[in-house]
Amino acid sequence: MSVLLSNGKMLVAGGKGAAGDLASLEVFTPGTNKFLLDASLRIPRARHTATVLASGDVLIAGGENTSGPV
């Protein structure tokens, strides 16, 4: 899942990888074509939603992981 931030960067959160569900939060900068690890989700998840709030914060909600719904 990814969302476009107001600064033109892209936040990429969670998902599924070869080792299972991901908890990573990475920021992609188009000008440099680089991803930087930003933080981690408290609970690894996939199939979730993300909404950029008026404050600029990002709300990540729902989804699922190998344990079921999050």
Buried (B, 14 or more C-beta within 10 A) or exposed (E): BEBEBEEEBBBBBBBBEEEEBBBBBBBBEEEEEEEEEEEEBEBBBBBBEBEBEEEEEBEBEEBEBEEEEB
